[in-house]
Amino acid sequence: MIEELKRQTRIILCNFWKISIILIVSAICVADARSYNEIVNLKVENKEIALKHYHNWSLETKKKRDAMMLNHQNPFLVENDYAFIECIDKKTGRRLFKKPTPALTYLYISSDSKYIIGLSKIQLDNPYQFVCFDLEGNLVAKKHITPEEAKLSLSDYQDFKERYSIAYDLLISLERITRIGNEVYIDFSGMNMPIMLGKAWDYLFSKITLSHLSKNFSDSISNWVFWYNAKDPKIELNYNNKGQLIGVSLLDPKGERFEIPIEISKSEEKVECKPKCH
């Protein structure tokens, strides 16, 4: 009963101007005393490489972050000079790459030193909470993480595409649509998304459910999303029989393991993959 009251409170606080929509299940939401505004340096290394991440979420960068969120929501462009990841070869001292990124809060180097994983619990001005790079600096995967998504049947999904084609194109461009069997999950949350999606947001909100990745995610009003185990997410990389990366597995806040699938690029694709929404 207490958990349900918290969920209902979240909807009232976070979406007070949308109260006319039917309230369904929602994740716990706690208030933020102030907006996140930290300057952070993270570092992790192994025997081969040293990895550094920097982000500046102070008032100094607010205008640039606002512009990014109001327009393309793409933190990987060169215009982003307020958050980056830098990888150094320890043997030679050579910089392997330096790339713009979202604000990250956890770094991981795979045991074979082929991939770098960045996690983030920051949702304020942060379109992605999961990133994966290879050692050449190529962005292998990215994902926005949210406690809630819309769940649609295939017929509902087809109807949604036809009725809200502009919103559909936007969601596809942001990689917010996932098909699992006969069900389609659409991540429609985030800053400015109600404005960007218009009436499609109302439709998706009426189909709201907990994340298909884990039911143990939660968030605050604006600053945080709690989705990985803060003590130790115990990241594991999963490969197919061709040695291609197909998933990143980790622990959620309650210690339950879940996996973020990695789509094999078409240039490397040699095995049949599960169908995805296009």
Secondary structure, DSSP 8 states (H G I E B T S, - for coil): -HHHHHHHHHHHHH-GGGTTS-------EE--SS----EEEEEEE-SSEEEEEEEE-SGGGHHHHHHHHHTT--TTSTT--SEEEEEEETTT--EEEEEE----SEEEE-TTSSEEEEE--B-TT-S-SEEEEETT--EEEEE---SEEEEEEHHHHHHHHHH-HHHHHHHHHTT-EEEETTEEEE---STTHHHHHTHHHHHHHTTEEE-SS-TT-EEESSSBEE-S-SS----EEEE-TTS-EEEEEEE-TTS-EEEEE----TTT--S-------
